[in-house]
C-alpha cells in the first residue's frame, strides 16, 4: 500500500482490516469468556490446584507445539479459506464443552482449542497487517489490539452474565453450559466476516522465494520482541485465569468490575498509544507503559477491597494498551511483508510459551503459598522483559533501516 499513500488520504479502515477486526472481536470474546472460568470449572469437576494449572496452561502449550505447522500453513495457504475453517472450529469446540461435562472430554476439547489458537491469532494478525498502510501500522495494530484487550475485559463479563442466566434455569451445571453456549454463538457470528474477506492469493513466485517449510516456522529477526511478548504474557494470563477465584478467596465482591474498567480505559488509550508509537517510536512508549503494567500486579496483590483492584485495572489497561502495539510493530517491521506470517507466528510462539508457563507456575505457587504471593511474583518477568527489550533495540533499528532501503531499491527497479 505504500505507493498509493501520497495520492489519497491514508486510512486504516480498509475492507480487509475492518472484517478481520469484527471476526477477531467475536472469537476473542468467546475465548476470554471461557478461559476466565477454566479454573472454576475444573473445581466444579473436582480437580486439584496443580492439575487445574496444568489444564489451564495446556491450551497454550498445545498451541505452542502446533506452531511449526500453523506458521508455514498461514504463509503459503489461502488465508481467507483458512480463516473460515479455523474460526468455524470454535463452534464445535464450545458445543463440546457445553454438552460433555467430564474432565476427560474437557481436556480433549482444550487440546482442540489449543490447535485453533495456534492458527487464529497469528493468522488474523497477518491479515490485519497486510490490510494496513505502512505509515499507519502502529495506529492500525493499536486499534486491532482492542479486539483482544476489550475482549479480555468484556469476555469475562459476558461469561458472568451467561452463567447467571444458565444457573437460573439449570443450577450450577446450567451456569457453565450457559458460558459455553454463548461462546459457541459468538464463534458462529465470527465466521460471517471471514466469508466476506477479500480473496488475496500469494503468487507461486513469492511462495517459492520463502524456501522450505521449516524455514517458515520462526523468524529470527522477530525473536527479541517475541521474547518480550512471552515475558509479558506470563503475567497477563494470570488476571484472566485467577482474578475471579482471587476475589472469592479475599471476599472481594464484584471483582469482575476489574475487566469492565480495564475495557473502558483500553478503548480510550489504545488508539492514542498507537498514534504515539507511529510518531515517537516503540522504545519511548514501551518503557513507561510496561512499568505501569508492572504496578498493576503489585496493586492487585495488596487489595482487600475494590479500590486497589480498580487501581490495578487502570494500570494494567494503560500499560498493556501502550506496550502491546509497540511490541507488535517491532515484530511486523522486522521482516519484509511476504514473511509477516512467519513473524506473526514467532510472536505468538512467545505468547503461547508465556501463557503456558504463567498458569502452570502459578499452580505450583498456589499449592505452596497463596494468590497474594502469586501476583507479586508476576512482576519479575516484566522486569526481565524491559532488559531484553533494551538489549535488542539497536539491532532492531539496523534491521528496519535495511528493509526500508531494500524496499526503496525494489520500487526503483519497478519504475525503471
Secondary structure, DSSP 8 states (H G I E B T S, - for coil): -GGGTTTS---S--HHHHHHHHHHHHHHHHHHHHHHTHHHHHHHHT--HHHHHHHHHHHHHHHHHHHHHHHHHHHHS-HHHHHHHHHHHHHHHHHHHHH--SHHHHHHHHHHHHHHHHHHHHHHHHHHHHTS-GGGHHHHHHHHTHHHHHHHHHHHHHHHHHHHHHHHHHHHHHHHHHHHHHHHHHHHHHHHHHHTS------HHHHHHT-SGGGGS--GGGHHHHHHHHHHHHHHHHHHHHHHHHHHHTT-TTTTHHHHHHHHHHHHHHHHHHHHHHHH-HHHHHHHHHHHHHHHHHHHHT-SSHHHHHHHHHHHHHHHHHHHHHHHHHHHTTS-GGGHHHHHHHHHHHHHHHHHHHHHHHHHHHHHS-HHHHHHHTHHHHHHHHHHHHHHHHHHHHHHHHHHHHHHHHHHHHH-
